[in-house]
Amino acid sequence: MPALSRADNSLLGRWWWSVDRWTLFAVSTLLGFGYLMVLSASPSVAVRIGDPRDLLIVKQITFLALAGVEIVIVSLLSPKDIRRIALVGGIVTLLLTALTLVHGVEIKGAKRWIDILGVSLQPSEFLKVFFIIVNAWLLSEQRRRPGLNGTAIALCLFAIIVLLLKAQPDVGMMALIGAIFLAQLFLNGLNLVWVAVGGALFCAGGAGSYIIFQHVRERVQDFLHPNATGAYQVHVALEAFGNGGLLGTGPGEGRIKDILPDAHADFVFAVVGEEFGLIISLLVVGIFAFIVLRGLLRLVAEHDLFTLLAAGGLLMSFGLEAFINMATALSLIPAKGMTLPFISYGGSSMLAIGLEMGMLLALTRRRHHADL
C-alpha cells in the first residue's frame, strides 16, 4: 500500500493525518498483546471447562479483529455522529439492561447478560460508554442553552442506571459509572463542596454495598484477611508474579493458568507477570498510562466543552478499568470482576472498549470548528 500523502483528500487520507497516530499505535500494540495472551491462557481454561481446546482462541481472535475494525470505523466519525450514535445506542442498551432482569442469563448469581441469537451480551458494558457521551452532551448543552437543565436530566438518567445495575447486581459497574459521572461533573465546573458531597455519597454507597451484598462482603474480607479466608485466586495470582521474576518463564510456559479459574479474564495480568516477567508487565502498565496521559494532555488545549467532557470520561473509564484489573491481580484492592482492556477474554467488554477507543480517537482528531 503506498504511503498516504498530506495532499491526499480522500476519507482515509484525511483520517490518517488528523487522527492521533501515537494513541492509535499504542492501542494497536495492546490488541497485538491481547492476541498473544489468548494463545497462551485460553487453551488451558477451555480444556478445564470442557470446551474444545481452540474454541476460546477462535472466539477471542474474532473479538479482537472486530474491535480493531470498530476502532477504525468509529474514529472516522464526526463528534455530531458520535452524539447521535450515543443517543440511539444509549436508549437501546438501557432497555436491554432492563431486559436482563426478566430474561437475563444468570451467571454466579448475577443477571448481567442477555442471550441474543445464541450470543451472550452484557448491555451495561455498552451503556457505560453511551452514558459518558450523552452526559457530556447534556452538560455542554446546558452551557449553550440556559433553559435546558442538563444536570438534572443527567442525574435522573444516572439514577435509573444505578437502580438497574443494583438489581442485577453489578456493584463494580455501578462504582465505575458513578466515579466517571462525578469526574465529568467536576470537569464541568462543579463546586468543590458538591464534589465532597458526591465523594461522601460514593463512600456511603460502598459501605451500603458491603452490608447489602454478600459477595461484596466476602471479597472485602478476602482482601483484609487473605490468610484467614483462603482467598485462593489472590494467593495464586501473587505466586504467579513471584514465579515470573524479572524476565518471566516464557510465552506459554507458565503453570498458573492451568489452575487459576479466571486466568483468561479477571486475572490475566497474573499470567502476564508469570510468563513475561516484571519488565514486560511494567511495559504493559506504561502503555495504558501513556494512552491516558497523552489523551489528557491533548485535552488541555481543548476549547469545546463537549469534547473535553466526553473524551475525559472515556479516558477515565479506560484507565480505571485497567487499574482495577491490574490492582486486583496484585492484591492492592478487593477482587472485582473487571477485564483488562484488549487483553482479557470477553466479547462484550472487548467490543465496548473498541467502541470507547474509537470514540476517543474520533473526538481528539484535529478538525475545523465547523465539524463539531
C-alpha positions in Angstrom: 0.0 0.0 0.0 1.5 3.4 -1.0 2.2 5.9 1.7 -0.5 8.4 2.3 0.4 12.0 1.2 -0.7 15.1 3.1 -2.2 16.2 -0.2 -4.5 13.1 -0.2 -8.0 14.4 0.3 -9.7 11.0 0.5 -11.6 10.0 3.6 -8.8 7.7 4.6 -6.2 10.3 3.9 -7.9 13.0 5.9 -8.4 10.5 8.8 -4.7 9.4 8.8 -3.4 12.9 9.0 -5.9 14.1 11.6 -6.0 11.1 14.0 -3.7 10.8 17.0 -1.4 8.2 15.5 0.6 7.7 18.7 -2.6 6.7 20.6 -3.6 4.5 17.6 -0.3 2.8 17.7 -0.5 2.2 21.5 -4.0 0.8 21.2 -2.8 -1.5 18.3 0.0 -2.7 20.5 -2.5 -3.7 23.2 -4.6 -5.5 20.6 -1.5 -7.4 19.4 -0.5 -8.3 23.0 -4.1 -9.5 23.6 -3.6 -11.9 20.7 -0.5 -13.3 22.4 -2.3 -13.7 25.7 -5.3 -15.5 24.3 -2.9 -18.0 22.6 -1.2 -18.5 26.0 -4.0 -18.5 28.5 -7.2 -19.7 26.7 -6.4 -23.4 25.8 -5.9 -24.5 29.4 -9.1 -22.8 30.5 -11.1 -24.3 27.6 -9.9 -27.8 28.5 -10.7 -27.3 32.2 -14.3 -26.2 31.5 -14.8 -29.0 28.9 -14.7 -26.9 25.7 -12.6 -27.8 22.6 -9.1 -26.6 23.1 -9.1 -23.9 20.4 -12.7 -22.6 20.9 -11.8 -19.7 23.1 -8.9 -18.8 20.9 -11.1 -18.6 17.8 -13.8 -16.6 19.7 -11.3 -14.1 21.1 -9.4 -13.6 17.9 -12.7 -12.8 16.2 -13.5 -10.3 19.0 -10.0 -8.7 18.6 -10.5 -8.4 14.9 -13.9 -6.9 15.2 -12.7 -4.5 17.9 -9.8 -3.4 15.6 -12.2 -2.7 12.7 -14.6 -1.0 15.0 -11.9 1.4 16.3 -11.0 2.5 12.7 -14.7 2.9 11.6 -15.8 4.8 14.7 -12.8 7.0 14.6 -13.8 8.2 11.1 -17.0 9.8 12.5 -17.5 13.4 13.5 -18.5 14.5 17.0 -22.0 15.1 15.8 -22.2 11.5 14.6 -20.8 10.3 17.9 -23.6 12.1 19.8 -26.3 10.6 17.5 -24.9 7.1 17.9 -24.7 7.5 21.7 -28.3 8.7 22.0 -29.7 5.9 20.0 -27.3 3.3 21.4 -28.0 4.5 25.0 -31.7 4.0 24.6 -31.3 0.5 23.2 -28.7 -0.6 25.7 -30.8 0.9 28.6 -33.8 -1.2 27.5 -31.6 -4.3 27.1 -30.1 -3.8 30.6 -33.6 -3.6 32.0 -34.5 -6.8 29.9 -31.7 -8.7 31.6 -33.7 -8.6 34.9 -36.5 -10.5 33.2 -34.8 -12.7 30.5 -31.2 -12.4 31.6 -28.7 -15.3 31.7 -27.7 -15.9 35.3 -24.0 -16.4 36.0 -22.6 -16.6 39.5 -25.9 -15.3 40.9 -26.0 -12.1 38.7 -28.2 -11.4 35.7 -26.0 -9.2 33.7 -26.1 -11.0 30.3 -28.8 -11.5 27.7 -28.8 -14.1 25.0 -29.2 -12.6 21.5 -29.2 -15.1 18.6 -27.1 -17.5 20.7 -24.6 -14.9 21.7 -24.3 -13.7 25.3 -24.2 -9.9 25.5 -23.6 -7.7 28.6 -25.5 -4.5 27.7 -24.2 -2.5 30.6 -20.7 -2.5 29.1 -22.0 -0.5 26.1 -24.4 1.5 28.2 -21.5 2.9 30.2 -19.8 4.2 27.0 -23.0 5.7 25.7 -23.9 7.3 29.0 -20.5 9.1 29.1 -21.2 10.7 25.7 -24.8 11.6 26.5 -23.9 13.0 29.9 -21.2 15.1 28.2 -23.7 16.4 25.7 -26.3 17.2 28.3 -23.8 19.2 30.5 -22.3 21.1 27.5 -25.7 21.9 26.0 -26.8 23.4 29.4 -24.0 25.9 29.0 -25.2 26.8 25.4 -28.9 26.8 26.3 -29.5 28.0 29.8 -33.2 26.9 29.6 -32.1 23.3 29.4 -31.4 21.8 32.9 -28.9 19.2 31.6 -27.5 18.4 35.0 -31.0 17.4 36.3 -31.7 15.2 33.3 -28.2 13.6 33.7 -28.8 12.9 37.4 -32.2 11.2 36.6 -30.6 9.1 33.9 -27.7 8.2 36.3 -30.2 7.2 39.0 -32.1 4.9 36.6 -28.9 3.2 35.5 -27.8 2.7 39.2 -31.2 1.1 40.1 -30.9 -1.3 37.1 -27.3 -2.3 38.0 -28.2 -2.7 41.7 -31.0 -5.1 40.7 -28.7 -7.3 38.5 -26.5 -6.8 40.8 -23.3 -5.3 39.3 -21.7 -3.3 42.1 -18.4 -2.8 40.2 -20.1 -1.3 37.2 -22.2 1.0 39.5 -19.0 2.2 41.1 -17.2 2.7 37.8 -20.1 4.7 36.3 -20.5 6.7 39.5 -16.8 7.7 39.5 -16.9 8.7 35.9 -20.1 10.7 36.4 -18.7 12.6 39.3 -15.5 13.3 37.4 -17.5 14.7 34.4 -19.4 17.0 36.8 -16.1 18.2 38.2 -14.7 18.9 34.8 -17.9 20.8 34.1 -17.1 23.2 37.0 -19.0 21.6 39.9 -18.3 23.4 43.1 -15.8 21.6 45.3 -18.3 21.4 48.2 -20.6 19.4 45.9 -17.6 17.3 44.9 -17.0 16.5 48.5 -20.7 15.6 49.0 -20.6 13.4 46.0 -17.4 11.7 47.3 -19.2 11.1 50.7 -22.2 9.6 48.9 -19.8 7.4 46.9 -18.2 6.1 50.2 -21.7 5.6 51.7 -22.7 3.6 48.7 -19.6 1.4 49.2 -20.4 0.9 52.8 -24.0 0.1 51.9 -22.9 -2.5 49.2 -20.7 -4.1 51.9 -23.8 -4.5 54.1 -26.3 -5.5 51.5 -24.4 -7.8 49.1 -22.8 -10.9 50.4 -20.4 -11.3 47.5 -19.0 -7.8 48.2 -18.6 -8.6 51.9 -16.8 -11.8 51.1 -14.4 -10.1 48.6 -13.6 -7.3 51.1 -12.9 -9.9 53.8 -10.7 -11.9 51.4 -8.7 -8.7 50.8 -8.4 -7.7 54.5 -7.8 -11.2 55.9 -6.4 -13.3 53.0 -4.8 -15.9 55.2 -7.9 -16.4 57.3 -10.4 -16.7 54.4 -8.2 -18.6 51.9 -8.5 -16.1 49.0 -7.4 -18.8 46.6 -7.2 -16.7 43.4 -5.4 -13.9 45.1 -2.8 -16.2 46.5 -2.3 -18.0 43.2 -2.0 -14.7 41.3 0.7 -13.4 43.7 2.5 -16.7 43.3 2.5 -16.2 39.5 4.3 -12.8 39.8 6.8 -14.5 42.0 7.4 -17.3 39.6 7.8 -14.8 36.7 10.6 -12.8 38.3 12.3 -10.2 36.1 12.1 -11.9 32.6 9.3 -14.4 33.0 9.1 -18.2 32.3 8.4 -17.6 28.6 5.2 -17.4 26.5 3.1 -20.4 27.2 5.4 -21.8 29.8 3.5 -20.6 32.9 1.7 -23.1 35.1 -0.6 -20.8 37.0 -3.1 -20.6 34.1 -3.7 -24.4 34.5 -5.1 -23.9 38.0 -6.4 -20.3 38.1 -10.1 -20.2 37.3 -10.2 -16.7 35.8 -6.7 -16.8 34.2 -8.0 -15.7 30.8 -10.2 -12.9 32.2 -10.1 -11.2 35.5 -6.6 -12.5 36.4 -4.9 -12.4 33.0 -2.4 -9.9 34.3 -1.1 -12.6 36.6 -0.4 -14.8 33.6 1.4 -11.8 32.0 3.5 -11.5 35.2 4.5 -15.2 35.2 5.2 -15.7 31.5 6.7 -12.3 30.6 8.1 -11.1 33.9 8.4 -7.8 35.6 9.9 -5.8 32.6 7.1 -6.6 30.2 4.4 -6.2 32.9 5.7 -2.7 33.6 5.7 -2.1 29.8 2.0 -3.0 29.7 1.3 -0.7 32.6 3.2 2.0 30.8 1.2 1.6 27.6 -2.1 2.1 29.5 -0.6 5.1 31.3 0.6 6.5 28.0 -2.8 6.4 26.4 -4.5 8.1 29.4 -1.8 10.7 29.9 -1.5 11.6 26.2 -5.2 11.9 25.9 -5.4 14.2 29.0 -2.5 16.3 27.7 -4.3 16.8 24.3 -7.4 17.9 26.2 -5.5 20.7 28.0 -5.8 22.9 24.9 -9.4 21.8 24.0 -11.9 24.6 23.8 -15.0 22.6 23.0 -16.7 21.6 26.3 -18.5 18.6 24.8 -15.2 17.1 23.6 -13.5 17.8 26.9 -16.2 16.1 29.0 -16.7 13.2 26.6 -13.1 12.4 26.0 -12.2 13.0 29.6 -14.9 10.5 30.7 -13.8 7.9 28.1 -10.2 8.2 29.3 -11.2 7.8 32.9 -13.2 4.7 32.1 -10.4 3.2 30.2 -7.8 4.0 32.8 -9.9 2.9 35.8 -10.8 -0.5 34.2 -7.1 -1.2 33.6 -6.1 -0.1 37.1 -8.8 -2.1 38.8 -7.9 -5.3 36.9 -4.2 -5.0 37.5 -4.6 -3.8 41.1 -6.9 -6.8 41.8 -4.3 -9.3 40.4 -1.6 -7.6 42.6 -4.0 -7.7 45.7 -3.8 -4.0 46.0 -7.7 -3.7 46.2 -10.5 -6.2 46.8 -11.2 -8.5 43.9 -13.6 -7.1 41.3 -14.6 -8.9 38.1 -13.4 -6.3 35.6 -11.5 -7.1 32.4 -8.1 -5.8 31.3 -8.8 -3.7 28.2 -8.0 -5.6 24.9 -6.1 -8.3 26.9 -8.7 -10.2 28.9 -11.1 -12.6 27.3 -14.7 -11.3 26.7 -16.7 -10.3 23.7 -18.9 -7.6 25.3 -16.0 -5.9 27.1 -13.7 -6.2 24.0 -16.3 -4.6 21.7 -17.3 -1.9 24.3 -13.6 -1.0 24.8 -13.2 -0.9 21.0 -16.2 1.5 20.7 -14.7 3.6 23.6 -11.3 4.0 21.9 -12.8 4.6 18.5 -14.9 7.4 20.0 -11.9 8.8 21.8 -9.8 8.9 18.6 -12.8 10.5 16.7 -13.2 13.2 19.4 -9.5 14.0 19.6 -8.9 14.3 15.8 -7.7 17.7 14.5 -10.6 19.2 12.8 -12.2 22.6 11.9 -14.7 24.1 14.2 -17.5 23.5 11.7 -17.0 19.8 12.0 -18.0 19.8 15.7 
